[in-house]
């Protein structure tokens, strides 16, 4: 199985997810948004699969600092643009995996990760 994990290394949720993967012997490749940026094709695919409301973190300080105009009318295309400009607004972590038919997980929920990876 191949797992690509996307996030920011100092995020507490990403730290929990990485610890869980390490503890359970799941190999993964980590992609740091801050250093590598956010791939628009990946963002588009995640939003198409999971929806804007799952991928876009509206609760964080980065989103709250946006202007009202930036926050208004966020569709998939606008979300991709915003997330490229502000990768901190991507809900973390995002895990893409190839086990079974493969899939994408957004956020860390231990029961979902156990079902997908173990």
Residue pairs with C-beta under 8 A, 6 or more apart in sequence:
1 26
1 27
1 97
1 98
1 99
1 117
2 27
2 29
2 97
2 98
3 21
3 26
3 27
3 28
3 29
3 95
3 96
3 97
3 98
3 117
4 28
4 29
4 31
4 95
4 96
4 97
5 14
5 17
5 18
5 21
5 28
5 29
5 30
5 31
5 93
5 94
5 95
6 30
6 31
6 33
6 38
6 42
6 90
6 92
6 93
6 94
6 95
6 96
7 13
7 14
7 17
7 30
7 31
7 32
7 33
7 90
7 92
7 93
7 94
8 14
8 32
8 33
8 34
8 87
8 88
8 92
9 15
9 30
9 32
9 34
11 92
11 93
13 92
13 93
13 107
13 108
14 92
14 93
14 108
16 108
17 93
17 95
17 108
17 113
18 28
18 30
18 93
20 108
20 110
20 113
21 27
21 28
21 117
24 114
24 117
24 118
26 117
26 118
28 95
33 87
33 88
33 90
34 87
37 84
37 87
38 83
38 84
38 87
38 90
40 80
40 84
43 55
43 79
43 80
43 83
43 84
43 90
44 76
44 80
45 104
46 55
46 94
46 104
46 106
47 55
47 76
47 79
47 80
48 76
49 104
50 104
50 106
52 74
52 75
52 76
52 79
54 91
54 106
54 107
55 79
55 83
55 90
55 91
55 94
55 106
56 63
56 74
56 79
56 82
56 83
56 89
56 90
56 91
57 63
57 89
57 90
57 91
57 92
58 89
60 88
60 89
62 86
62 88
62 89
63 71
63 86
63 89
66 82
66 86
70 82
74 82
82 89
83 89
83 90
91 106
91 107
92 107
93 107
93 108
94 104
94 105
94 106
95 104
95 105
95 113
95 116
96 102
96 103
96 104
97 103
97 104
97 105
97 116
97 117
99 116
99 117
103 116
105 112
105 113
105 116
